[in-house]
Amino acid sequence: MTQTAAILSFLRAGRVLTPLDALRRFGCLRLAARALDLRHAGHDVRCRLVVVGPQRKRVGLYWLATP
């Protein structure tokens, strides 16, 4: 299974994904690129920047919008 397919399956289960989660779960260093691949394939992948951690880092939170 490709990274893109694995990420799509994960998102279809109603879960959300951050870049660090994608690295840990799928070995994916470029979640934004995989999300773009999914968008080009017709999937409605959404992203919102969230602030996390004590150092207040901003990261993307990705999910699959339901129709």
PDBQT receptor file of N, H, CA, C and O in Angstrom, charges set to zero:
ATOM      1  N   MET A   1       0.842  -1.168   0.000  1.00  0.00    +0.000 N 
ATOM      2  CA  MET A   1       0.000   0.000   0.000  1.00  0.00    +0.000 C 
ATOM      3  C   MET A   1       0.900   1.250   0.000  1.00  0.00    +0.000 C 
ATOM      4  O   MET A   1       1.882   1.316   0.740  1.00  0.00    +0.000 OA
ATOM      5  N   THR A   2       0.560   2.212  -0.819  1.00  0.00    +0.000 N 
ATOM      6  H   THR A   2      -0.238   2.159  -1.420  1.00  0.00    +0.000 HD
ATOM      7  CA  THR A   2       1.343   3.447  -0.888  1.00  0.00    +0.000 C 
ATOM      8  C   THR A   2       1.025   4.347   0.308  1.00  0.00    +0.000 C 
ATOM      9  O   THR A   2       0.024   4.152   0.998  1.00  0.00    +0.000 OA
ATOM     10  N   GLN A   3       1.889   5.327   0.539  1.00  0.00    +0.000 N 
ATOM     11  H   GLN A   3       2.702   5.485  -0.021  1.00  0.00    +0.000 HD
ATOM     12  CA  GLN A   3       1.632   6.288   1.610  1.00  0.00    +0.000 C 
ATOM     13  C   GLN A   3       0.311   7.005   1.380  1.00  0.00    +0.000 C 
ATOM     14  O   GLN A   3      -0.469   7.197   2.313  1.00  0.00    +0.000 OA
ATOM     15  N   THR A   4       0.064   7.395   0.155  1.00  0.00    +0.000 N 
ATOM     16  H   THR A   4       0.697   7.239  -0.603  1.00  0.00    +0.000 HD
ATOM     17  CA  THR A   4      -1.152   8.132  -0.158  1.00  0.00    +0.000 C 
ATOM     18  C   THR A   4      -2.387   7.292   0.131  1.00  0.00    +0.000 C 
ATOM     19  O   THR A   4      -3.357   7.793   0.700  1.00  0.00    +0.000 OA
ATOM     20  N   ALA A   5      -2.362   6.025  -0.254  1.00  0.00    +0.000 N 
ATOM     21  H   ALA A   5      -1.575   5.618  -0.717  1.00  0.00    +0.000 HD
ATOM     22  CA  ALA A   5      -3.489   5.133   0.003  1.00  0.00    +0.000 C 
ATOM     23  C   ALA A   5      -3.674   4.896   1.495  1.00  0.00    +0.000 C 
ATOM     24  O   ALA A   5      -4.805   4.860   1.980  1.00  0.00    +0.000 OA
ATOM     25  N   ALA A   6      -2.585   4.736   2.220  1.00  0.00    +0.000 N 
ATOM     26  H   ALA A   6      -1.667   4.765   1.826  1.00  0.00    +0.000 HD
ATOM     27  CA  ALA A   6      -2.667   4.515   3.659  1.00  0.00    +0.000 C 
ATOM     28  C   ALA A   6      -3.229   5.752   4.364  1.00  0.00    +0.000 C 
ATOM     29  O   ALA A   6      -4.031   5.627   5.290  1.00  0.00    +0.000 OA
ATOM     30  N   ILE A   7      -2.816   6.930   3.936  1.00  0.00    +0.000 N 
ATOM     31  H   ILE A   7      -2.164   7.032   3.184  1.00  0.00    +0.000 HD
ATOM     32  CA  ILE A   7      -3.316   8.173   4.523  1.00  0.00    +0.000 C 
ATOM     33  C   ILE A   7      -4.793   8.341   4.212  1.00  0.00    +0.000 C 
ATOM     34  O   ILE A   7      -5.563   8.749   5.082  1.00  0.00    +0.000 OA
ATOM     35  N   LEU A   8      -5.201   8.038   2.992  1.00  0.00    +0.000 N 
ATOM     36  H   LEU A   8      -4.575   7.707   2.285  1.00  0.00    +0.000 HD
ATOM     37  CA  LEU A   8      -6.609   8.126   2.621  1.00  0.00    +0.000 C 
ATOM     38  C   LEU A   8      -7.445   7.184   3.482  1.00  0.00    +0.000 C 
ATOM     39  O   LEU A   8      -8.506   7.572   3.972  1.00  0.00    +0.000 OA
ATOM     40  N   SER A   9      -6.988   5.975   3.665  1.00  0.00    +0.000 N 
ATOM     41  H   SER A   9      -6.126   5.660   3.267  1.00  0.00    +0.000 HD
ATOM     42  CA  SER A   9      -7.708   5.012   4.508  1.00  0.00    +0.000 C 
ATOM     43  C   SER A   9      -7.833   5.531   5.936  1.00  0.00    +0.000 C 
ATOM     44  O   SER A   9      -8.894   5.418   6.550  1.00  0.00    +0.000 OA
ATOM     45  N   PHE A  10      -6.759   6.096   6.458  1.00  0.00    +0.000 N 
ATOM     46  H   PHE A  10      -5.897   6.188   5.959  1.00  0.00    +0.000 HD
ATOM     47  CA  PHE A  10      -6.754   6.653   7.805  1.00  0.00    +0.000 C 
ATOM     48  C   PHE A  10      -7.763   7.792   7.920  1.00  0.00    +0.000 C 
ATOM     49  O   PHE A  10      -8.527   7.852   8.884  1.00  0.00    +0.000 OA
ATOM     50  N   LEU A  11      -7.766   8.693   6.940  1.00  0.00    +0.000 N 
ATOM     51  H   LEU A  11      -7.145   8.644   6.158  1.00  0.00    +0.000 HD
ATOM     52  CA  LEU A  11      -8.677   9.835   6.965  1.00  0.00    +0.000 C 
ATOM     53  C   LEU A  11     -10.128   9.406   6.750  1.00  0.00    +0.000 C 
ATOM     54  O   LEU A  11     -11.039  10.000   7.325  1.00  0.00    +0.000 OA
ATOM     55  N   ARG A  12     -10.345   8.397   5.940  1.00  0.00    +0.000 N 
ATOM     56  H   ARG A  12      -9.605   7.914   5.473  1.00  0.00    +0.000 HD
ATOM     57  CA  ARG A  12     -11.707   7.889   5.712  1.00  0.00    +0.000 C 
ATOM     58  C   ARG A  12     -12.320   7.307   6.982  1.00  0.00    +0.000 C 
ATOM     59  O   ARG A  12     -13.542   7.236   7.112  1.00  0.00    +0.000 OA
ATOM     60  N   ALA A  13     -11.479   6.896   7.904  1.00  0.00    +0.000 N 
ATOM     61  H   ALA A  13     -10.486   6.953   7.799  1.00  0.00    +0.000 HD
ATOM     62  CA  ALA A  13     -11.966   6.362   9.184  1.00  0.00    +0.000 C 
ATOM     63  C   ALA A  13     -12.432   7.484  10.111  1.00  0.00    +0.000 C 
ATOM     64  O   ALA A  13     -12.825   7.221  11.247  1.00  0.00    +0.000 OA
ATOM     65  N   GLY A  14     -12.392   8.731   9.638  1.00  0.00    +0.000 N 
ATOM     66  H   GLY A  14     -12.073   8.945   8.715  1.00  0.00    +0.000 HD
ATOM     67  CA  GLY A  14     -12.859   9.858  10.419  1.00  0.00    +0.000 C 
ATOM     68  C   GLY A  14     -11.818  10.438  11.351  1.00  0.00    +0.000 C 
ATOM     69  O   GLY A  14     -12.151  11.196  12.262  1.00  0.00    +0.000 OA
ATOM     70  N   ARG A  15     -10.569  10.093  11.134  1.00  0.00    +0.000 N 
ATOM     71  H   ARG A  15     -10.299   9.477  10.394  1.00  0.00    +0.000 HD
ATOM     72  CA  ARG A  15      -9.493  10.579  11.984  1.00  0.00    +0.000 C 
ATOM     73  C   ARG A  15      -8.863  11.833  11.400  1.00  0.00    +0.000 C 
ATOM     74  O   ARG A  15      -9.043  12.143  10.222  1.00  0.00    +0.000 OA
ATOM     75  N   VAL A  16      -8.122  12.550  12.238  1.00  0.00    +0.000 N 
ATOM     76  H   VAL A  16      -7.976  12.298  13.195  1.00  0.00    +0.000 HD
ATOM     77  CA  VAL A  16      -7.360  13.714  11.803  1.00  0.00    +0.000 C 
ATOM     78  C   VAL A  16      -5.876  13.364  11.873  1.00  0.00    +0.000 C 
ATOM     79  O   VAL A  16      -5.472  12.446  12.587  1.00  0.00    +0.000 OA
ATOM     80  N   LEU A  17      -5.083  14.106  11.124  1.00  0.00    +0.000 N 
ATOM     81  H   LEU A  17      -5.411  14.852  10.544  1.00  0.00    +0.000 HD
ATOM     82  CA  LEU A  17      -3.669  13.768  10.993  1.00  0.00    +0.000 C 
ATOM     83  C   LEU A  17      -2.824  15.036  10.993  1.00  0.00    +0.000 C 
ATOM     84  O   LEU A  17      -3.156  16.013  10.321  1.00  0.00    +0.000 OA
ATOM     85  N   THR A  18      -1.733  15.015  11.748  1.00  0.00    +0.000 N 
ATOM     86  H   THR A  18      -1.464  14.221  12.294  1.00  0.00    +0.000 HD
ATOM     87  CA  THR A  18      -0.750  16.097  11.722  1.00  0.00    +0.000 C 
ATOM     88  C   THR A  18       0.495  15.569  11.007  1.00  0.00    +0.000 C 
ATOM     89  O   THR A  18       0.641  14.358  10.842  1.00  0.00    +0.000 OA
ATOM     90  N   PRO A  19       1.381  16.449  10.586  1.00  0.00    +0.000 N 
ATOM     91  CA  PRO A  19       2.604  15.972   9.935  1.00  0.00    +0.000 C 
ATOM     92  C   PRO A  19       3.435  15.029  10.816  1.00  0.00    +0.000 C 
ATOM     93  O   PRO A  19       4.017  14.068  10.312  1.00  0.00    +0.000 OA
ATOM     94  N   LEU A  20       3.492  15.294  12.113  1.00  0.00    +0.000 N 
ATOM     95  H   LEU A  20       3.018  16.074  12.522  1.00  0.00    +0.000 HD
ATOM     96  CA  LEU A  20       4.253  14.410  12.996  1.00  0.00    +0.000 C 
ATOM     97  C   LEU A  20       3.588  13.043  13.102  1.00  0.00    +0.000 C 
ATOM     98  O   LEU A  20       4.277  12.023  13.128  1.00  0.00    +0.000 OA
ATOM     99  N   ASP A  21       2.251  13.008  13.164  1.00  0.00    +0.000 N 
ATOM    100  H   ASP A  21       1.692  13.836  13.143  1.00  0.00    +0.000 HD
ATOM    101  CA  ASP A  21       1.532  11.732  13.167  1.00  0.00    +0.000 C 
ATOM    102  C   ASP A  21       1.789  10.961  11.874  1.00  0.00    +0.000 C 
ATOM    103  O   ASP A  21       1.983   9.746  11.895  1.00  0.00    +0.000 OA
ATOM    104  N   ALA A  22       1.790  11.678  10.747  1.00  0.00    +0.000 N 
ATOM    105  H   ALA A  22       1.633  12.666  10.730  1.00  0.00    +0.000 HD
ATOM    106  CA  ALA A  22       2.022  11.036   9.458  1.00  0.00    +0.000 C 
ATOM    107  C   ALA A  22       3.427  10.438   9.380  1.00  0.00    +0.000 C 
ATOM    108  O   ALA A  22       3.619   9.360   8.816  1.00  0.00    +0.000 OA
ATOM    109  N   LEU A  23       4.390  11.134   9.941  1.00  0.00    +0.000 N 
ATOM    110  H   LEU A  23       4.234  12.009  10.399  1.00  0.00    +0.000 HD
ATOM    111  CA  LEU A  23       5.751  10.612   9.970  1.00  0.00    +0.000 C 
ATOM    112  C   LEU A  23       5.826   9.349  10.815  1.00  0.00    +0.000 C 
ATOM    113  O   LEU A  23       6.429   8.359  10.400  1.00  0.00    +0.000 OA
ATOM    114  N   ARG A  24       5.227   9.376  11.979  1.00  0.00    +0.000 N 
ATOM    115  H   ARG A  24       4.737  10.180  12.315  1.00  0.00    +0.000 HD
ATOM    116  CA  ARG A  24       5.266   8.216  12.883  1.00  0.00    +0.000 C 
ATOM    117  C   ARG A  24       4.489   7.017  12.341  1.00  0.00    +0.000 C 
ATOM    118  O   ARG A  24       4.961   5.883  12.425  1.00  0.00    +0.000 OA
ATOM    119  N   ARG A  25       3.314   7.260  11.791  1.00  0.00    +0.000 N 
ATOM    120  H   ARG A  25       2.931   8.181  11.723  1.00  0.00    +0.000 HD
ATOM    121  CA  ARG A  25       2.459   6.158  11.343  1.00  0.00    +0.000 C 
ATOM    122  C   ARG A  25       2.831   5.611   9.963  1.00  0.00    +0.000 C 
ATOM    123  O   ARG A  25       2.798   4.401   9.738  1.00  0.00    +0.000 OA
ATOM    124  N   PHE A  26       3.186   6.513   9.041  1.00  0.00    +0.000 N 
ATOM    125  H   PHE A  26       3.213   7.496   9.223  1.00  0.00    +0.000 HD
ATOM    126  CA  PHE A  26       3.346   6.115   7.646  1.00  0.00    +0.000 C 
ATOM    127  C   PHE A  26       4.731   6.388   7.075  1.00  0.00    +0.000 C 
ATOM    128  O   PHE A  26       4.990   6.050   5.920  1.00  0.00    +0.000 OA
ATOM    129  N   GLY A  27       5.619   6.985   7.844  1.00  0.00    +0.000 N 
ATOM    130  H   GLY A  27       5.408   7.260   8.782  1.00  0.00    +0.000 HD
ATOM    131  CA  GLY A  27       6.940   7.342   7.336  1.00  0.00    +0.000 C 
ATOM    132  C   GLY A  27       6.879   8.446   6.306  1.00  0.00    +0.000 C 
ATOM    133  O   GLY A  27       7.753   8.543   5.444  1.00  0.00    +0.000 OA
ATOM    134  N   CYS A  28       5.857   9.276   6.383  1.00  0.00    +0.000 N 
ATOM    135  H   CYS A  28       5.147   9.197   7.083  1.00  0.00    +0.000 HD
ATOM    136  CA  CYS A  28       5.615  10.336   5.402  1.00  0.00    +0.000 C 
ATOM    137  C   CYS A  28       6.217  11.642   5.892  1.00  0.00    +0.000 C 
ATOM    138  O   CYS A  28       5.800  12.175   6.921  1.00  0.00    +0.000 OA
ATOM    139  N   LEU A  29       7.191  12.156   5.162  1.00  0.00    +0.000 N 
ATOM    140  H   LEU A  29       7.530  11.722   4.327  1.00  0.00    +0.000 HD
ATOM    141  CA  LEU A  29       7.839  13.417   5.529  1.00  0.00    +0.000 C 
ATOM    142  C   LEU A  29       7.107  14.633   4.974  1.00  0.00    +0.000 C 
ATOM    143  O   LEU A  29       7.318  15.748   5.451  1.00  0.00    +0.000 OA
ATOM    144  N   ARG A  30       6.247  14.435   3.970  1.00  0.00    +0.000 N 
ATOM    145  H   ARG A  30       6.076  13.529   3.583  1.00  0.00    +0.000 HD
ATOM    146  CA  ARG A  30       5.591  15.565   3.311  1.00  0.00    +0.000 C 
ATOM    147  C   ARG A  30       4.082  15.332   3.227  1.00  0.00    +0.000 C 
ATOM    148  O   ARG A  30       3.544  15.030   2.162  1.00  0.00    +0.000 OA
ATOM    149  N   LEU A  31       3.419  15.479   4.361  1.00  0.00    +0.000 N 
ATOM    150  H   LEU A  31       3.856  15.724   5.226  1.00  0.00    +0.000 HD
ATOM    151  CA  LEU A  31       1.971  15.267   4.407  1.00  0.00    +0.000 C 
ATOM    152  C   LEU A  31       1.232  16.230   3.486  1.00  0.00    +0.000 C 
ATOM    153  O   LEU A  31       0.250  15.841   2.854  1.00  0.00    +0.000 OA
ATOM    154  N   ALA A  32       1.677  17.461   3.398  1.00  0.00    +0.000 N 
ATOM    155  H   ALA A  32       2.475  17.778   3.911  1.00  0.00    +0.000 HD
ATOM    156  CA  ALA A  32       1.007  18.434   2.529  1.00  0.00    +0.000 C 
ATOM    157  C   ALA A  32       1.028  17.971   1.072  1.00  0.00    +0.000 C 
ATOM    158  O   ALA A  32       0.052  18.166   0.348  1.00  0.00    +0.000 OA
ATOM    159  N   ALA A  33       2.115  17.369   0.646  1.00  0.00    +0.000 N 
ATOM    160  H   ALA A  33       2.907  17.211   1.235  1.00  0.00    +0.000 HD
ATOM    161  CA  ALA A  33       2.204  16.868  -0.731  1.00  0.00    +0.000 C 
ATOM    162  C   ALA A  33       1.248  15.696  -0.957  1.00  0.00    +0.000 C 
ATOM    163  O   ALA A  33       0.614  15.588  -2.007  1.00  0.00    +0.000 OA
ATOM    164  N   ARG A  34       1.157  14.816   0.051  1.00  0.00    +0.000 N 
ATOM    165  H   ARG A  34       1.672  14.903   0.904  1.00  0.00    +0.000 HD
ATOM    166  CA  ARG A  34       0.232  13.690  -0.079  1.00  0.00    +0.000 C 
ATOM    167  C   ARG A  34      -1.220  14.184  -0.077  1.00  0.00    +0.000 C 
ATOM    168  O   ARG A  34      -2.064  13.634  -0.785  1.00  0.00    +0.000 OA
ATOM    169  N   ALA A  35      -1.511  15.220   0.718  1.00  0.00    +0.000 N 
ATOM    170  H   ALA A  35      -0.826  15.667   1.294  1.00  0.00    +0.000 HD
ATOM    171  CA  ALA A  35      -2.851  15.805   0.733  1.00  0.00    +0.000 C 
ATOM    172  C   ALA A  35      -3.178  16.412  -0.632  1.00  0.00    +0.000 C 
ATOM    173  O   ALA A  35      -4.309  16.303  -1.107  1.00  0.00    +0.000 OA
ATOM    174  N   LEU A  36      -2.192  17.050  -1.259  1.00  0.00    +0.000 N 
ATOM    175  H   LEU A  36      -1.273  17.138  -0.872  1.00  0.00    +0.000 HD
ATOM    176  CA  LEU A  36      -2.397  17.609  -2.595  1.00  0.00    +0.000 C 
ATOM    177  C   LEU A  36      -2.661  16.491  -3.609  1.00  0.00    +0.000 C 
ATOM    178  O   LEU A  36      -3.518  16.638  -4.481  1.00  0.00    +0.000 OA
ATOM    179  N   ASP A  37      -1.939  15.386  -3.503  1.00  0.00    +0.000 N 
ATOM    180  H   ASP A  37      -1.243  15.266  -2.795  1.00  0.00    +0.000 HD
ATOM    181  CA  ASP A  37      -2.198  14.233  -4.376  1.00  0.00    +0.000 C 
ATOM    182  C   ASP A  37      -3.642  13.760  -4.225  1.00  0.00    +0.000 C 
ATOM    183  O   ASP A  37      -4.311  13.463  -5.214  1.00  0.00    +0.000 OA
ATOM    184  N   LEU A  38      -4.117  13.693  -2.984  1.00  0.00    +0.000 N 
ATOM    185  H   LEU A  38      -3.573  13.934  -2.180  1.00  0.00    +0.000 HD
ATOM    186  CA  LEU A  38      -5.492  13.259  -2.730  1.00  0.00    +0.000 C 
ATOM    187  C   LEU A  38      -6.501  14.261  -3.282  1.00  0.00    +0.000 C 
ATOM    188  O   LEU A  38      -7.538  13.874  -3.820  1.00  0.00    +0.000 OA
ATOM    189  N   ARG A  39      -6.193  15.550  -3.147  1.00  0.00    +0.000 N 
ATOM    190  H   ARG A  39      -5.351  15.864  -2.710  1.00  0.00    +0.000 HD
ATOM    191  CA  ARG A  39      -7.093  16.569  -3.709  1.00  0.00    +0.000 C 
ATOM    192  C   ARG A  39      -7.167  16.452  -5.227  1.00  0.00    +0.000 C 
ATOM    193  O   ARG A  39      -8.246  16.568  -5.808  1.00  0.00    +0.000 OA
ATOM    194  N   HIS A  40      -6.028  16.223  -5.870  1.00  0.00    +0.000 N 
ATOM    195  H   HIS A  40      -5.151  16.129  -5.398  1.00  0.00    +0.000 HD
ATOM    196  CA  HIS A  40      -6.017  16.059  -7.325  1.00  0.00    +0.000 C 
ATOM    197  C   HIS A  40      -6.787  14.816  -7.757  1.00  0.00    +0.000 C 
ATOM    198  O   HIS A  40      -7.295  14.751  -8.876  1.00  0.00    +0.000 OA
ATOM    199  N   ALA A  41      -6.872  13.832  -6.866  1.00  0.00    +0.000 N 
ATOM    200  H   ALA A  41      -6.459  13.885  -5.957  1.00  0.00    +0.000 HD
ATOM    201  CA  ALA A  41      -7.630  12.612  -7.154  1.00  0.00    +0.000 C 
ATOM    202  C   ALA A  41      -9.121  12.784  -6.847  1.00  0.00    +0.000 C 
ATOM    203  O   ALA A  41      -9.900  11.848  -7.022  1.00  0.00    +0.000 OA
ATOM    204  N   GLY A  42      -9.522  13.981  -6.389  1.00  0.00    +0.000 N 
ATOM    205  H   GLY A  42      -8.888  14.742  -6.247  1.00  0.00    +0.000 HD
ATOM    206  CA  GLY A  42     -10.932  14.263  -6.179  1.00  0.00    +0.000 C 
ATOM    207  C   GLY A  42     -11.420  14.170  -4.748  1.00  0.00    +0.000 C 
ATOM    208  O   GLY A  42     -12.623  14.279  -4.510  1.00  0.00    +0.000 OA
ATOM    209  N   HIS A  43     -10.538  13.973  -3.795  1.00  0.00    +0.000 N 
ATOM    210  H   HIS A  43      -9.561  13.884  -3.988  1.00  0.00    +0.000 HD
ATOM    211  CA  HIS A  43     -10.932  13.881  -2.387  1.00  0.00    +0.000 C 
ATOM    212  C   HIS A  43     -10.893  15.273  -1.753  1.00  0.00    +0.000 C 
ATOM    213  O   HIS A  43     -10.031  16.094  -2.068  1.00  0.00    +0.000 OA
ATOM    214  N   ASP A  44     -11.838  15.511  -0.862  1.00  0.00    +0.000 N 
ATOM    215  H   ASP A  44     -12.537  14.844  -0.605  1.00  0.00    +0.000 HD
ATOM    216  CA  ASP A  44     -11.946  16.820  -0.213  1.00  0.00    +0.000 C 
ATOM    217  C   ASP A  44     -11.163  16.809   1.100  1.00  0.00    +0.000 C 
ATOM    218  O   ASP A  44     -11.741  16.666   2.177  1.00  0.00    +0.000 OA
ATOM    219  N   VAL A  45      -9.844  16.960   0.996  1.00  0.00    +0.000 N 
ATOM    220  H   VAL A  45      -9.375  17.076   0.120  1.00  0.00    +0.000 HD
ATOM    221  CA  VAL A  45      -8.969  16.991   2.168  1.00  0.00    +0.000 C 
ATOM    222  C   VAL A  45      -8.889  18.435   2.647  1.00  0.00    +0.000 C 
ATOM    223  O   VAL A  45      -8.565  19.341   1.879  1.00  0.00    +0.000 OA
ATOM    224  N   ARG A  46      -9.184  18.631   3.912  1.00  0.00    +0.000 N 
ATOM    225  H   ARG A  46      -9.447  17.894   4.536  1.00  0.00    +0.000 HD
ATOM    226  CA  ARG A  46      -9.150  19.965   4.504  1.00  0.00    +0.000 C 
ATOM    227  C   ARG A  46      -7.954  20.091   5.436  1.00  0.00    +0.000 C 
ATOM    228  O   ARG A  46      -7.432  19.093   5.933  1.00  0.00    +0.000 OA
ATOM    229  N   CYS A  47      -7.528  21.327   5.665  1.00  0.00    +0.000 N 
ATOM    230  H   CYS A  47      -7.952  22.138   5.261  1.00  0.00    +0.000 HD
ATOM    231  CA  CYS A  47      -6.399  21.591   6.556  1.00  0.00    +0.000 C 
ATOM    232  C   CYS A  47      -6.665  22.877   7.328  1.00  0.00    +0.000 C 
ATOM    233  O   CYS A  47      -7.179  23.856   6.787  1.00  0.00    +0.000 OA
ATOM    234  N   ARG A  48      -6.305  22.848   8.595  1.00  0.00    +0.000 N 
ATOM    235  H   ARG A  48      -5.887  22.052   9.035  1.00  0.00    +0.000 HD
ATOM    236  CA  ARG A  48      -6.386  24.030   9.439  1.00  0.00    +0.000 C 
ATOM    237  C   ARG A  48      -5.108  24.106  10.258  1.00  0.00    +0.000 C 
ATOM    238  O   ARG A  48      -4.632  23.092  10.770  1.00  0.00    +0.000 OA
ATOM    239  N   LEU A  49      -4.554  25.302  10.382  1.00  0.00    +0.000 N 
ATOM    240  H   LEU A  49      -4.941  26.125   9.967  1.00  0.00    +0.000 HD
ATOM    241  CA  LEU A  49      -3.381  25.479  11.232  1.00  0.00    +0.000 C 
ATOM    242  C   LEU A  49      -3.826  25.548  12.688  1.00  0.00    +0.000 C 
ATOM    243  O   LEU A  49      -4.757  26.276  13.034  1.00  0.00    +0.000 OA
ATOM    244  N   VAL A  50      -3.142  24.774  13.539  1.00  0.00    +0.000 N 
ATOM    245  H   VAL A  50      -2.386  24.183  13.258  1.00  0.00    +0.000 HD
ATOM    246  CA  VAL A  50      -3.421  24.782  14.975  1.00  0.00    +0.000 C 
ATOM    247  C   VAL A  50      -2.122  25.036  15.724  1.00  0.00    +0.000 C 
ATOM    248  O   VAL A  50      -1.035  24.748  15.222  1.00  0.00    +0.000 OA
ATOM    249  N   VAL A  51      -2.243  25.570  16.913  1.00  0.00    +0.000 N 
ATOM    250  H   VAL A  51      -3.126  25.804  17.321  1.00  0.00    +0.000 HD
ATOM    251  CA  VAL A  51      -1.087  25.851  17.764  1.00  0.00    +0.000 C 
ATOM    252  C   VAL A  51      -0.971  24.719  18.778  1.00  0.00    +0.000 C 
ATOM    253  O   VAL A  51      -1.945  24.385  19.452  1.00  0.00    +0.000 OA
ATOM    254  N   VAL A  52       0.229  24.123  18.890  1.00  0.00    +0.000 N 
ATOM    255  H   VAL A  52       1.020  24.394  18.342  1.00  0.00    +0.000 HD
ATOM    256  CA  VAL A  52       0.432  23.001  19.800  1.00  0.00    +0.000 C 
ATOM    257  C   VAL A  52       1.686  23.204  20.638  1.00  0.00    +0.000 C 
ATOM    258  O   VAL A  52       2.605  23.929  20.257  1.00  0.00    +0.000 OA
ATOM    259  N   GLY A  53       1.694  22.557  21.765  1.00  0.00    +0.000 N 
ATOM    260  H   GLY A  53       0.947  21.968  22.074  1.00  0.00    +0.000 HD
ATOM    261  CA  GLY A  53       2.889  22.486  22.593  1.00  0.00    +0.000 C 
ATOM    262  C   GLY A  53       3.210  23.752  23.356  1.00  0.00    +0.000 C 
ATOM    263  O   GLY A  53       2.647  24.817  23.104  1.00  0.00    +0.000 OA
ATOM    264  N   PRO A  54       4.133  23.607  24.300  1.00  0.00    +0.000 N 
ATOM    265  CA  PRO A  54       4.517  24.745  25.134  1.00  0.00    +0.000 C 
ATOM    266  C   PRO A  54       5.253  25.838  24.355  1.00  0.00    +0.000 C 
ATOM    267  O   PRO A  54       5.292  26.990  24.788  1.00  0.00    +0.000 OA
ATOM    268  N   GLN A  55       5.831  25.482  23.219  1.00  0.00    +0.000 N 
ATOM    269  H   GLN A  55       5.800  24.546  22.868  1.00  0.00    +0.000 HD
ATOM    270  CA  GLN A  55       6.536  26.479  22.406  1.00  0.00    +0.000 C 
ATOM    271  C   GLN A  55       5.631  27.116  21.364  1.00  0.00    +0.000 C 
ATOM    272  O   GLN A  55       6.077  27.917  20.542  1.00  0.00    +0.000 OA
ATOM    273  N   ARG A  56       4.325  26.743  21.407  1.00  0.00    +0.000 N 
ATOM    274  H   ARG A  56       3.962  26.092  22.074  1.00  0.00    +0.000 HD
ATOM    275  CA  ARG A  56       3.305  27.359  20.554  1.00  0.00    +0.000 C 
ATOM    276  C   ARG A  56       3.617  27.242  19.068  1.00  0.00    +0.000 C 
ATOM    277  O   ARG A  56       3.508  28.217  18.324  1.00  0.00    +0.000 OA
ATOM    278  N   LYS A  57       4.008  26.041  18.638  1.00  0.00    +0.000 N 
ATOM    279  H   LYS A  57       4.096  25.249  19.242  1.00  0.00    +0.000 HD
ATOM    280  CA  LYS A  57       4.289  25.787  17.223  1.00  0.00    +0.000 C 
ATOM    281  C   LYS A  57       2.970  25.657  16.453  1.00  0.00    +0.000 C 
ATOM    282  O   LYS A  57       1.990  25.122  16.970  1.00  0.00    +0.000 OA
ATOM    283  N   ARG A  58       2.958  26.147  15.228  1.00  0.00    +0.000 N 
ATOM    284  H   ARG A  58       3.754  26.582  14.808  1.00  0.00    +0.000 HD
ATOM    285  CA  ARG A  58       1.793  25.992  14.364  1.00  0.00    +0.000 C 
ATOM    286  C   ARG A  58       2.019  24.804  13.435  1.00  0.00    +0.000 C 
ATOM    287  O   ARG A  58       3.055  24.711  12.776  1.00  0.00    +0.000 OA
ATOM    288  N   VAL A  59       1.053  23.902  13.385  1.00  0.00    +0.000 N 
ATOM    289  H   VAL A  59       0.212  23.976  13.920  1.00  0.00    +0.000 HD
ATOM    290  CA  VAL A  59       1.126  22.749  12.504  1.00  0.00    +0.000 C 
ATOM    291  C   VAL A  59      -0.210  22.586  11.793  1.00  0.00    +0.000 C 
ATOM    292  O   VAL A  59      -1.241  23.064  12.267  1.00  0.00    +0.000 OA
ATOM    293  N   GLY A  60      -0.180  21.911  10.659  1.00  0.00    +0.000 N 
ATOM    294  H   GLY A  60       0.657  21.522  10.275  1.00  0.00    +0.000 HD
ATOM    295  CA  GLY A  60      -1.405  21.641   9.917  1.00  0.00    +0.000 C 
ATOM    296  C   GLY A  60      -2.128  20.440  10.485  1.00  0.00    +0.000 C 
ATOM    297  O   GLY A  60      -1.503  19.435  10.826  1.00  0.00    +0.000 OA
ATOM    298  N   LEU A  61      -3.432  20.538  10.587  1.00  0.00    +0.000 N 
ATOM    299  H   LEU A  61      -3.940  21.354  10.310  1.00  0.00    +0.000 HD
ATOM    300  CA  LEU A  61      -4.286  19.444  11.018  1.00  0.00    +0.000 C 
ATOM    301  C   LEU A  61      -5.148  19.072   9.820  1.00  0.00    +0.000 C 
ATOM    302  O   LEU A  61      -5.941  19.891   9.356  1.00  0.00    +0.000 OA
ATOM    303  N   TYR A  62      -5.008  17.857   9.316  1.00  0.00    +0.000 N 
ATOM    304  H   TYR A  62      -4.364  17.192   9.693  1.00  0.00    +0.000 HD
ATOM    305  CA  TYR A  62      -5.658  17.425   8.083  1.00  0.00    +0.000 C 
ATOM    306  C   TYR A  62      -6.790  16.450   8.395  1.00  0.00    +0.000 C 
ATOM    307  O   TYR A  62      -6.680  15.608   9.286  1.00  0.00    +0.000 OA
ATOM    308  N   TRP A  63      -7.879  16.583   7.641  1.00  0.00    +0.000 N 
ATOM    309  H   TRP A  63      -7.969  17.267   6.917  1.00  0.00    +0.000 HD
ATOM    310  CA  TRP A  63      -8.998  15.659   7.753  1.00  0.00    +0.000 C 
ATOM    311  C   TRP A  63      -9.717  15.588   6.422  1.00  0.00    +0.000 C 
ATOM    312  O   TRP A  63      -9.498  16.414   5.535  1.00  0.00    +0.000 OA
ATOM    313  N   LEU A  64     -10.572  14.597   6.293  1.00  0.00    +0.000 N 
ATOM    314  H   LEU A  64     -10.750  13.926   7.013  1.00  0.00    +0.000 HD
ATOM    315  CA  LEU A  64     -11.344  14.399   5.076  1.00  0.00    +0.000 C 
ATOM    316  C   LEU A  64     -12.752  14.899   5.324  1.00  0.00    +0.000 C 
ATOM    317  O   LEU A  64     -13.439  14.398   6.214  1.00  0.00    +0.000 OA
ATOM    318  N   ALA A  65     -13.191  15.874   4.555  1.00  0.00    +0.000 N 
ATOM    319  H   ALA A  65     -12.633  16.281   3.831  1.00  0.00    +0.000 HD
ATOM    320  CA  ALA A  65     -14.529  16.435   4.714  1.00  0.00    +0.000 C 
ATOM    321  C   ALA A  65     -15.545  15.402   4.241  1.00  0.00    +0.000 C 
ATOM    322  O   ALA A  65     -15.329  14.711   3.245  1.00  0.00    +0.000 OA
ATOM    323  N   THR A  66     -16.631  15.309   4.952  1.00  0.00    +0.000 N 
ATOM    324  H   THR A  66     -16.806  15.870   5.761  1.00  0.00    +0.000 HD
ATOM    325  CA  THR A  66     -17.690  14.370   4.567  1.00  0.00    +0.000 C 
ATOM    326  C   THR A  66     -18.685  15.074   3.658  1.00  0.00    +0.000 C 
ATOM    327  O   THR A  66     -18.984  16.251   3.862  1.00  0.00    +0.000 OA
ATOM    328  N   PRO A  67     -19.198  14.368   2.659  1.00  0.00    +0.000 N 
ATOM    329  CA  PRO A  67     -20.136  14.998   1.723  1.00  0.00    +0.000 C 
ATOM    330  C   PRO A  67     -21.468  15.308   2.355  1.00  0.00    +0.000 C 
ATOM    331  O   PRO A  67     -22.358  15.839   1.691  1.00  0.00    +0.000 OA
TER     332      PRO A  67
